[in-house]
Amino acid sequence: MPTVSTVQPCRSVEDVRSALVASGPRGAIARGLGRSYGDPAQNAGGTVLDLTGMDGVLDVDVDAATVTVEAGCSLDRLMRLLLPLGLWLPVVPGTRQVTVGGAIAADVHGKNHHRDGSFGTHVTELELVLPSGDVLTVRPDDPDPRLFWATVGGMGLTGIVTRATIALQRAETSWFVVDTERTDDLGTLLTSLAERDAAYPYSVAWFDAAARGSATGRSVITRGRAARREDLDAARSAGRLELAAPQLGRFPLVPPTSLVNPVTVRVFNELWFRKAPRHRVDELQDVTQFFHPLDVVADWNRVYGPQGFAQYQFVVPFGAESALRDIVTTLASSGHASFLNVLKRFGSADPAPLSFPTPGWTVAVDLPVRRGLQPLLDRLDEMVLDAEGRLYLAKDSRTSAATLSRMYPRLDEFRAVRDTVDPRRVLRSDLSRRLDL
């Protein structure tokens, strides 16, 4: 749902300060690579600050395993630079094509949240341009860290992040050792994740969102860890420590109608489930295979046709497994088909009041936009609310302010920080207006 804004490219902190000071009554918001599924980087009638020109890598401390970068630097560029140095990002989301600033603003998570938490947990310092034009450095160990944690997950509404320092992990190779398991139903899936995830740094499940009856929630689980040198054969050991992530093509055009429909989804899901091994261990996969299969084909979203799709991602707490089953069953019987369906376990939450991850089960599905979708999603909202769950702001494009306020009990803490640093509401987005943030 695009809106029209004035786009202001920024290449320095001074550019950001000037753009904020000059913004009109509709305010301004930062934008990175535009991978959010909703409207957090849109600002109808206002200013959008394009930060992709601020993409410098300012310092890499190999001994301390830290990196300091400008906010417009993409995770793709950062990973390509760090891996040859034996360093790795502590949290990797489902695409590398996001900026560091965007990763902080959405407090993104990966397959290792149950072990390592979300992105903001590993940020040790932020440079922040306030709406007043003041430039602050904030840290999680400040005597008063509220501004830091309101910025993490704060969707760009507390200030413009221009620089960040991130604590990194060590890497011996560019490969991952992966185990695959196929489960026949949702109950078996949840039991397997609960019992075995602690043994793996990375874990995720694809599940069949169209299967019904005894096959409801059948899945393919992939778990893994970073490969060590002794895990590799001679040919792989001789290779360079680098990110090999080729793009194999581009979806050529937008078809007149969605290629994702109940028939194609049932066929795809059946094939995807059947082709997976019942049980396989110690398979070596590269970064793209394990983390970012969708990055292999550019413009893959065109397969959904001119109406596009809505990604619906929620989390419900541990103990709400019956509610999770009801939601999955409702999806399967709705007639709204999805083949990109992910289920993971979240670990402990960080202190950010608007951060999405909280201990529990998270599910993400991609649903083609067509008649009847909004009523279905409204119904799912209520089911998530009844289970004391929440939606992910970086993925949402349609829920209401009233619904959101019931999902985030610490929303007033966030608003209090925002009132302090931006009393005139200079920082605005289509999302902030829609959800009364």
PEQUI-V243777 format. One record per residue. N is the residue number from 1. RES is the residue in one small letter. SS is DSSP state (H for helix, E for strand, - for the rest). PHI is phi as a letter, one per 40 degrees, with the letter a starting at -180 (999 if undefined). BURIAL is + if it has 24 or more other ideal C-beta (glycine too) atoms within 12 Angstrom, else -. Layout:
n=N res=RES ss=SS phi=PHI burial=BURIAL
n=N res=RES ss=SS phi=PHI burial=BURIAL
This chain:
n=1 res=m ss=- phi=999 burial=-
n=2 res=p ss=- phi=c burial=-
n=3 res=t ss=- phi=b burial=-
n=4 res=v ss=- phi=c burial=-
n=5 res=s ss=- phi=b burial=+
n=6 res=t ss=E phi=c burial=-
n=7 res=v ss=E phi=c burial=+
n=8 res=q ss=E phi=b burial=+
n=9 res=p ss=E phi=c burial=-
n=10 res=c ss=- phi=b burial=+
n=11 res=r ss=- phi=b burial=-
n=12 res=s ss=- phi=a burial=+
n=13 res=v ss=H phi=c burial=+
n=14 res=e ss=H phi=c burial=-
n=15 res=d ss=H phi=c burial=+
n=16 res=v ss=H phi=c burial=+
n=17 res=r ss=H phi=d burial=+
n=18 res=s ss=H phi=c burial=-
n=19 res=a ss=H phi=c burial=+
n=20 res=l ss=H phi=c burial=+
n=21 res=v ss=H phi=c burial=-
n=22 res=a ss=H phi=c burial=-
n=23 res=s ss=- phi=c burial=+
n=24 res=g ss=- phi=c burial=-
n=25 res=p ss=- phi=c burial=-
n=26 res=r ss=- phi=c burial=+
n=27 res=g ss=- phi=g burial=+
n=28 res=a ss=E phi=a burial=+
n=29 res=i ss=E phi=a burial=+
n=30 res=a ss=E phi=c burial=+
n=31 res=r ss=E phi=b burial=+
n=32 res=g ss=- phi=b burial=+
n=33 res=l ss=- phi=c burial=+
n=34 res=g ss=- phi=g burial=+
n=35 res=r ss=- phi=c burial=+
n=36 res=s ss=- phi=c burial=+
n=37 res=y ss=- phi=c burial=+
n=38 res=g ss=- phi=b burial=+
n=39 res=d ss=- phi=b burial=+
n=40 res=p ss=- phi=c burial=+
n=41 res=a ss=- phi=b burial=+
n=42 res=q ss=- phi=b burial=+
n=43 res=n ss=- phi=a burial=+
n=44 res=a ss=- phi=d burial=+
n=45 res=g ss=- phi=g burial=-
n=46 res=g ss=- phi=b burial=+
n=47 res=t ss=E phi=b burial=+
n=48 res=v ss=E phi=b burial=+
n=49 res=l ss=E phi=c burial=+
n=50 res=d ss=E phi=c burial=+
n=51 res=l ss=- phi=c burial=+
n=52 res=t ss=- phi=c burial=+
n=53 res=g ss=- phi=c burial=-
n=54 res=m ss=- phi=c burial=+
n=55 res=d ss=- phi=b burial=+
n=56 res=g ss=- phi=c burial=+
n=57 res=v ss=E phi=c burial=+
n=58 res=l ss=E phi=c burial=+
n=59 res=d ss=E phi=a burial=-
n=60 res=v ss=E phi=b burial=+
n=61 res=d ss=E phi=b burial=-
n=62 res=v ss=- phi=c burial=-
n=63 res=d ss=- phi=c burial=-
n=64 res=a ss=- phi=c burial=-
n=65 res=a ss=- phi=f burial=-
n=66 res=t ss=E phi=b burial=+
n=67 res=v ss=E phi=b burial=+
n=68 res=t ss=E phi=b burial=+
n=69 res=v ss=E phi=b burial=+
n=70 res=e ss=E phi=c burial=+
n=71 res=a ss=- phi=c burial=+
n=72 res=g ss=- phi=c burial=+
n=73 res=c ss=- phi=c burial=+
n=74 res=s ss=E phi=c burial=+
n=75 res=l ss=H phi=c burial=+
n=76 res=d ss=H phi=d burial=+
n=77 res=r ss=H phi=c burial=+
n=78 res=l ss=H phi=c burial=+
n=79 res=m ss=H phi=c burial=+
n=80 res=r ss=H phi=c burial=+
n=81 res=l ss=H phi=c burial=+
n=82 res=l ss=H phi=c burial=+
n=83 res=l ss=H phi=d burial=+
n=84 res=p ss=- phi=c burial=-
n=85 res=l ss=- phi=c burial=+
n=86 res=g ss=- phi=g burial=-
n=87 res=l ss=E phi=b burial=+
n=88 res=w ss=E phi=a burial=+
n=89 res=l ss=- phi=c burial=+
n=90 res=p ss=- phi=c burial=+
n=91 res=v ss=- phi=b burial=+
n=92 res=v ss=- phi=b burial=+
n=93 res=p ss=- phi=c burial=+
n=94 res=g ss=- phi=c burial=+
n=95 res=t ss=- phi=a burial=+
n=96 res=r ss=- phi=c burial=+
n=97 res=q ss=- phi=c burial=+
n=98 res=v ss=- phi=b burial=+
n=99 res=t ss=E phi=c burial=+
n=100 res=v ss=H phi=c burial=+
n=101 res=g ss=H phi=c burial=+
n=102 res=g ss=H phi=c burial=+
n=103 res=a ss=H phi=c burial=+
n=104 res=i ss=H phi=c burial=+
n=105 res=a ss=H phi=c burial=+
n=106 res=a ss=- phi=c burial=+
n=107 res=d ss=- phi=f burial=+
n=108 res=v ss=- phi=c burial=+
n=109 res=h ss=- phi=b burial=+
n=110 res=g ss=- phi=b burial=+
n=111 res=k ss=- phi=c burial=+
n=112 res=n ss=- phi=b burial=+
n=113 res=h ss=H phi=c burial=+
n=114 res=h ss=H phi=c burial=+
n=115 res=r ss=H phi=b burial=+
n=116 res=d ss=H phi=b burial=+
n=117 res=g ss=- phi=g burial=+
n=118 res=s ss=- phi=c burial=+
n=119 res=f ss=H phi=d burial=+
n=120 res=g ss=H phi=c burial=+
n=121 res=t ss=H phi=c burial=+
n=122 res=h ss=H phi=b burial=+
n=123 res=v ss=E phi=c burial=+
n=124 res=t ss=E phi=b burial=+
n=125 res=e ss=E phi=a burial=+
n=126 res=l ss=E phi=b burial=+
n=127 res=e ss=E phi=b burial=+
n=128 res=l ss=E phi=b burial=+
n=129 res=v ss=E phi=c burial=+
n=130 res=l ss=- phi=c burial=+
n=131 res=p ss=- phi=d burial=+
n=132 res=s ss=- phi=c burial=-
n=133 res=g ss=- phi=g burial=+
n=134 res=d ss=- phi=c burial=-
n=135 res=v ss=E phi=b burial=-
n=136 res=l ss=E phi=b burial=+
n=137 res=t ss=E phi=b burial=+
n=138 res=v ss=E phi=b burial=+
n=139 res=r ss=- phi=b burial=+
n=140 res=p ss=- phi=c burial=+
n=141 res=d ss=- phi=c burial=-
n=142 res=d ss=- phi=c burial=-
n=143 res=p ss=- phi=d burial=-
n=144 res=d ss=- phi=b burial=-
n=145 res=p ss=- phi=c burial=+
n=146 res=r ss=H phi=c burial=+
n=147 res=l ss=H phi=c burial=+
n=148 res=f ss=H phi=d burial=+
n=149 res=w ss=H phi=c burial=+
n=150 res=a ss=H phi=c burial=+
n=151 res=t ss=H phi=c burial=+
n=152 res=v ss=- phi=c burial=+
n=153 res=g ss=- phi=g burial=+
n=154 res=g ss=- phi=c burial=+
n=155 res=m ss=- phi=f burial=+
n=156 res=g ss=- phi=g burial=+
n=157 res=l ss=- phi=b burial=+
n=158 res=t ss=- phi=b burial=+
n=159 res=g ss=- phi=i burial=+
n=160 res=i ss=E phi=c burial=+
n=161 res=v ss=E phi=c burial=+
n=162 res=t ss=E phi=b burial=+
n=163 res=r ss=E phi=a burial=+
n=164 res=a ss=E phi=a burial=+
n=165 res=t ss=E phi=b burial=+
n=166 res=i ss=E phi=b burial=+
n=167 res=a ss=E phi=c burial=+
n=168 res=l ss=- phi=b burial=+
n=169 res=q ss=E phi=b burial=+
n=170 res=r ss=E phi=c burial=-
n=171 res=a ss=- phi=b burial=+
n=172 res=e ss=- phi=c burial=-
n=173 res=t ss=- phi=a burial=+
n=174 res=s ss=- phi=b burial=+
n=175 res=w ss=E phi=b burial=+
n=176 res=f ss=E phi=b burial=+
n=177 res=v ss=E phi=c burial=+
n=178 res=v ss=E phi=b burial=+
n=179 res=d ss=E phi=b burial=+
n=180 res=t ss=E phi=b burial=+
n=181 res=e ss=E phi=b burial=+
n=182 res=r ss=E phi=b burial=+
n=183 res=t ss=E phi=b burial=+
n=184 res=d ss=- phi=c burial=+
n=185 res=d ss=- phi=a burial=+
n=186 res=l ss=H phi=c burial=+
n=187 res=g ss=H phi=c burial=-
n=188 res=t ss=H phi=c burial=+
n=189 res=l ss=H phi=d burial=+
n=190 res=l ss=H phi=c burial=+
n=191 res=t ss=H phi=c burial=-
n=192 res=s ss=H phi=c burial=+
n=193 res=l ss=H phi=c burial=+
n=194 res=a ss=H phi=c burial=+
n=195 res=e ss=H phi=c burial=-
n=196 res=r ss=H phi=b burial=-
n=197 res=d ss=H phi=c burial=+
n=198 res=a ss=H phi=c burial=-
n=199 res=a ss=H phi=c burial=-
n=200 res=y ss=- phi=b burial=+
n=201 res=p ss=- phi=c burial=+
n=202 res=y ss=E phi=b burial=+
n=203 res=s ss=E phi=a burial=+
n=204 res=v ss=E phi=a burial=+
n=205 res=a ss=E phi=b burial=+
n=206 res=w ss=E phi=c burial=+
n=207 res=f ss=E phi=b burial=+
n=208 res=d ss=- phi=c burial=+
n=209 res=a ss=- phi=c burial=+
n=210 res=a ss=- phi=b burial=+
n=211 res=a ss=- phi=c burial=+
n=212 res=r ss=- phi=b burial=-
n=213 res=g ss=H phi=g burial=-
n=214 res=s ss=H phi=c burial=-
n=215 res=a ss=H phi=c burial=+
n=216 res=t ss=- phi=d burial=+
n=217 res=g ss=- phi=g burial=+
n=218 res=r ss=- phi=d burial=+
n=219 res=s ss=E phi=a burial=+
n=220 res=v ss=E phi=b burial=+
n=221 res=i ss=E phi=c burial=+
n=222 res=t ss=E phi=b burial=+
n=223 res=r ss=E phi=b burial=+
n=224 res=g ss=E phi=a burial=+
n=225 res=r ss=E phi=a burial=+
n=226 res=a ss=E phi=c burial=+
n=227 res=a ss=- phi=c burial=+
n=228 res=r ss=- phi=c burial=-
n=229 res=r ss=H phi=d burial=-
n=230 res=e ss=H phi=c burial=-
n=231 res=d ss=H phi=c burial=-
n=232 res=l ss=- phi=c burial=-
n=233 res=d ss=- phi=c burial=-
n=234 res=a ss=H phi=c burial=-
n=235 res=a ss=H phi=c burial=-
n=236 res=r ss=H phi=c burial=+
n=237 res=s ss=H phi=c burial=-
n=238 res=a ss=- phi=c burial=-
n=239 res=g ss=- phi=c burial=-
n=240 res=r ss=- phi=c burial=-
n=241 res=l ss=- phi=c burial=+
n=242 res=e ss=- phi=a burial=-
n=243 res=l ss=- phi=c burial=+
n=244 res=a ss=- phi=c burial=-
n=245 res=a ss=- phi=b burial=+
n=246 res=p ss=- phi=c burial=-
n=247 res=q ss=- phi=b burial=-
n=248 res=l ss=- phi=c burial=-
n=249 res=g ss=E phi=i burial=-
n=250 res=r ss=E phi=a burial=-
n=251 res=f ss=- phi=c burial=-
n=252 res=p ss=- phi=c burial=-
n=253 res=l ss=- phi=a burial=-
n=254 res=v ss=- phi=c burial=-
n=255 res=p ss=- phi=c burial=-
n=256 res=p ss=- phi=c burial=-
n=257 res=t ss=- phi=a burial=-
n=258 res=s ss=- phi=c burial=+
n=259 res=l ss=- phi=c burial=+
n=260 res=v ss=- phi=b burial=+
n=261 res=n ss=- phi=a burial=+
n=262 res=p ss=H phi=d burial=+
n=263 res=v ss=H phi=c burial=-
n=264 res=t ss=H phi=c burial=+
n=265 res=v ss=H phi=c burial=+
n=266 res=r ss=H phi=c burial=+
n=267 res=v ss=H phi=c burial=-
n=268 res=f ss=H phi=c burial=+
n=269 res=n ss=H phi=c burial=+
n=270 res=e ss=H phi=c burial=-
n=271 res=l ss=H phi=c burial=-
n=272 res=w ss=H phi=c burial=+
n=273 res=f ss=H phi=c burial=+
n=274 res=r ss=H phi=c burial=-
n=275 res=k ss=H phi=c burial=-
n=276 res=a ss=- phi=c burial=+
n=277 res=p ss=- phi=c burial=-
n=278 res=r ss=- phi=c burial=-
n=279 res=h ss=E phi=a burial=-
n=280 res=r ss=E phi=a burial=-
n=281 res=v ss=E phi=b burial=-
n=282 res=d ss=E phi=g burial=-
n=283 res=e ss=E phi=c burial=+
n=284 res=l ss=E phi=c burial=+
n=285 res=q ss=E phi=b burial=+
n=286 res=d ss=E phi=c burial=+
n=287 res=v ss=H phi=d burial=+
n=288 res=t ss=H phi=c burial=+
n=289 res=q ss=H phi=d burial=-
n=290 res=f ss=H phi=c burial=+
n=291 res=f ss=H phi=b burial=+
n=292 res=h ss=- phi=b burial=+
n=293 res=p ss=H phi=c burial=+
n=294 res=l ss=H phi=c burial=+
n=295 res=d ss=H phi=c burial=+
n=296 res=v ss=H phi=c burial=+
n=297 res=v ss=E phi=b burial=-
n=298 res=a ss=E phi=c burial=-
n=299 res=d ss=- phi=f burial=-
n=300 res=w ss=H phi=c burial=+
n=301 res=n ss=H phi=c burial=+
n=302 res=r ss=H phi=c burial=+
n=303 res=v ss=H phi=c burial=+
n=304 res=y ss=H phi=c burial=+
n=305 res=g ss=- phi=g burial=-
n=306 res=p ss=- phi=c burial=-
n=307 res=q ss=- phi=c burial=+
n=308 res=g ss=- phi=g burial=+
n=309 res=f ss=E phi=a burial=+
n=310 res=a ss=E phi=b burial=+
n=311 res=q ss=E phi=c burial=+
n=312 res=y ss=E phi=b burial=+
n=313 res=q ss=E phi=b burial=+
n=314 res=f ss=E phi=b burial=+
n=315 res=v ss=E phi=b burial=+
n=316 res=v ss=E phi=b burial=+
n=317 res=p ss=E phi=c burial=+
n=318 res=f ss=- phi=d burial=+
n=319 res=g ss=- phi=h burial=-
n=320 res=a ss=- phi=b burial=+
n=321 res=e ss=H phi=c burial=+
n=322 res=s ss=H phi=c burial=-
n=323 res=a ss=H phi=c burial=+
n=324 res=l ss=H phi=c burial=+
n=325 res=r ss=H phi=c burial=+
n=326 res=d ss=H phi=c burial=+
n=327 res=i ss=H phi=c burial=+
n=328 res=v ss=H phi=c burial=+
n=329 res=t ss=H phi=c burial=+
n=330 res=t ss=H phi=c burial=+
n=331 res=l ss=H phi=c burial=+
n=332 res=a ss=H phi=c burial=+
n=333 res=s ss=H phi=c burial=-
n=334 res=s ss=- phi=c burial=+
n=335 res=g ss=- phi=g burial=+
n=336 res=h ss=- phi=c burial=+
n=337 res=a ss=- phi=c burial=+
n=338 res=s ss=- phi=a burial=+
n=339 res=f ss=- phi=b burial=+
n=340 res=l ss=- phi=c burial=+
n=341 res=n ss=E phi=b burial=+
n=342 res=v ss=E phi=b burial=+
n=343 res=l ss=E phi=b burial=+
n=344 res=k ss=E phi=a burial=+
n=345 res=r ss=E phi=b burial=+
n=346 res=f ss=E phi=c burial=+
n=347 res=g ss=- phi=c burial=+
n=348 res=s ss=- phi=c burial=-
n=349 res=a ss=- phi=c burial=+
n=350 res=d ss=- phi=c burial=+
n=351 res=p ss=- phi=c burial=+
n=352 res=a ss=- phi=c burial=+
n=353 res=p ss=- phi=c burial=+
n=354 res=l ss=- phi=b burial=+
n=355 res=s ss=- phi=c burial=+
n=356 res=f ss=- phi=c burial=+
n=357 res=p ss=- phi=c burial=+
n=358 res=t ss=- phi=a burial=+
n=359 res=p ss=- phi=d burial=+
n=360 res=g ss=E phi=i burial=+
n=361 res=w ss=E phi=b burial=+
n=362 res=t ss=E phi=b burial=+
n=363 res=v ss=E phi=b burial=+
n=364 res=a ss=E phi=b burial=+
n=365 res=v ss=E phi=b burial=+
n=366 res=d ss=E phi=b burial=+
n=367 res=l ss=E phi=b burial=+
n=368 res=p ss=E phi=d burial=+
n=369 res=v ss=- phi=c burial=+
n=370 res=r ss=- phi=a burial=+
n=371 res=r ss=- phi=d burial=-
n=372 res=g ss=- phi=g burial=-
n=373 res=l ss=H phi=c burial=+
n=374 res=q ss=H phi=d burial=-
n=375 res=p ss=H phi=d burial=-
n=376 res=l ss=H phi=c burial=+
n=377 res=l ss=H phi=c burial=+
n=378 res=d ss=H phi=c burial=-
n=379 res=r ss=H phi=c burial=-
n=380 res=l ss=H phi=c burial=+
n=381 res=d ss=H phi=d burial=+
n=382 res=e ss=H phi=c burial=+
n=383 res=m ss=H phi=c burial=+
n=384 res=v ss=H phi=c burial=+
n=385 res=l ss=H phi=c burial=+
n=386 res=d ss=H phi=c burial=-
n=387 res=a ss=- phi=c burial=+
n=388 res=e ss=- phi=g burial=-
n=389 res=g ss=- phi=b burial=+
n=390 res=r ss=E phi=a burial=+
n=391 res=l ss=E phi=b burial=+
n=392 res=y ss=- phi=c burial=+
n=393 res=l ss=- phi=c burial=+
n=394 res=a ss=- phi=c burial=+
n=395 res=k ss=- phi=b burial=+
n=396 res=d ss=- phi=c burial=+
n=397 res=s ss=- phi=b burial=+
n=398 res=r ss=- phi=a burial=+
n=399 res=t ss=- phi=c burial=+
n=400 res=s ss=- phi=b burial=-
n=401 res=a ss=H phi=c burial=-
n=402 res=a ss=H phi=c burial=-
n=403 res=t ss=H phi=c burial=+
n=404 res=l ss=H phi=c burial=+
n=405 res=s ss=H phi=c burial=-
n=406 res=r ss=H phi=c burial=-
n=407 res=m ss=H phi=c burial=+
n=408 res=y ss=- phi=b burial=+
n=409 res=p ss=- phi=c burial=-
n=410 res=r ss=- phi=b burial=+
n=411 res=l ss=H phi=d burial=+
n=412 res=d ss=H phi=c burial=-
n=413 res=e ss=H phi=c burial=+
n=414 res=f ss=H phi=c burial=+
n=415 res=r ss=H phi=c burial=+
n=416 res=a ss=H phi=c burial=-
n=417 res=v ss=H phi=c burial=+
n=418 res=r ss=H phi=c burial=+
n=419 res=d ss=H phi=c burial=-
n=420 res=t ss=H phi=c burial=-
n=421 res=v ss=H phi=c burial=+
n=422 res=d ss=- phi=a burial=+
n=423 res=p ss=- phi=c burial=-
n=424 res=r ss=- phi=c burial=-
n=425 res=r ss=- phi=f burial=+
n=426 res=v ss=- phi=c burial=+
n=427 res=l ss=E phi=c burial=+
n=428 res=r ss=- phi=a burial=+
n=429 res=s ss=- phi=a burial=+
n=430 res=d ss=H phi=d burial=+
n=431 res=l ss=H phi=c burial=+
n=432 res=s ss=H phi=c burial=+
n=433 res=r ss=H phi=c burial=+
n=434 res=r ss=H phi=c burial=+
n=435 res=l ss=- phi=b burial=+
n=436 res=d ss=- phi=f burial=-
n=437 res=l ss=- phi=c burial=+
